[in-house]
């Protein structure tokens, strides 16, 4: 077959695959880029064993076949090609020409390469019996808001994932490391009720792909042990992902979310976060403790550690009983991380969990547990 | 004492010290920032044991004294202060105030901290008997052109340095790893003849400081085992550096610089480098070999390795006998690295050293040895 693509389209598609396909792997075949020819498309695919990605480029290829090429040199080459157009010719090798540059790349057979199973949008199958759809931007926003709260520890491995909760009421994303929790709820009724825990590192790839494709709808499909995603890219062909799920689900977390709040503090996120960051430089290097004293329209932030002590006052709008509380500054900073504008810090007591939520947007909630004073 | 500085001036000065002062060190005192008060200035200083740096901020301090503070938290704090002004008050602790932020930082005594010896511009001393001066921009250009050729290997340690050659004819910077060589000659007669080898990593810090200070003159001073630098910053006070020299000097390298060239190829640096980089993706992963065939107004670049083969033609202006030659692509790419516009590749033969030099600028020369065909 002979087929040509605009260099930018090919480079952009490969850019998505480049972060999924590992440059080294204990399964060397995973370092290859897959190419599948059908009469109407060239389909590029790759996998890191956890996340499979497929990019379909519509083209008049007049051919059929599947093969592998070493991914890294191909990525490097296409990125730097001199011409606006890339011509590919497939024989026993892959010939690539662009401007005055010519190359012949050795091909490998797909024998031994794992079967990648992607969902067919609109057509539930045995592999993906459950399907739903929503705007890609909403999904990526929900995931990006909660990602930080996932754990990096081996201990309680389930917390290294983000739990997606499909229910007739909403789609919710939740992450926790056992010490704090973040959730984002999209008020979109789902056609099935199911929980699925996706490794946080895999979700990073999903969010990156979703963001790279802009607006449009994403189909989410659940199968045994797998979350599938399919999305169109205007004029650029379809993208599909298959992500391995973790086994199990989160323990019941609803009971740690406080419901009653003797004190509510409304604050400007940016200046509050900046002050908290400054004061936390002086905090104890182990527990990162910053004390907050709320009274008379202000929060007094203070910390003391080996280096000395620091303090700063920030104006806040208070409702309720003046209160003193202390947090691990990192947890509070991260809880405020996805926010801008105004937010409310809702205190259930000096040692019981606090809630952070944005004033404008309704979907996000973060739970931070104070340090014992 | 009480003294205040514009936040930006203080932050910029600390920014220079931040890359020198290590965040961890086997000599823990080196992780501290030094402050010296005199009636007309606050002088900040730091060292990593190889490079000492001092920044003098003119100020009406009404005090005297020297002390240390933990550098990292101070850097972090000053960078993020809320006010335009930073007020410092020195008692048993250092009080810092800016906007609504206040902190007290513990001080440490300078006991045990190394004596830093800087040159006095215009006043040769026992520590720095030899002095010269030149535009800071020229020195930083010379060093930046040759830096890449220095070695990273333990073997033949002298090549981990850049040799500065002061002579009545010129100031020259030379670097080599034994396989290739780069030199940059500034046609400025020097008041003394001396060679000094400066560790390449220390020079990286010097170049960064020189670049951060813009135009103006730099005083270079040589003492036993030390290169000193002093430069003014308009309206911002003086900077001084002291850099430990390496022992010994380079072996005679003049004899490897070829003098006669059967073939001269004049090329456009940018497109030639791009083509070389593309073709080299296909090169053998061990020797990075790219073949160059020069004939009839063009260079044909080709490479072949495990992935396949690639080739590209680049127009060049040839004078002399057509010739085929092969290089380690990385060495040739790095030799062309500091250049733009047009350059000449001068071939002394298919296996004897080649010379790279820019067409416009006279100071730079690079020697690259071809691979045996």
Interface residues (C-beta under 8 A of the other chain):
Chain A: X70 X73 X76 X77 X80 X81 X82 X93 X94 X100 X101 X102 X103 X104 X105 X106 X271 X274 X275 X277 X278 X279 X281 X282 X306 X307 X308 X309 X310 X311 X312 X313 X314
Chain B: X70 X73 X76 X77 X80 X81 X82 X93 X94 X100 X101 X102 X103 X104 X105 X106 X271 X274 X275 X277 X278 X279 X281 X282 X306 X307 X308 X309 X310 X311 X312 X313 X314
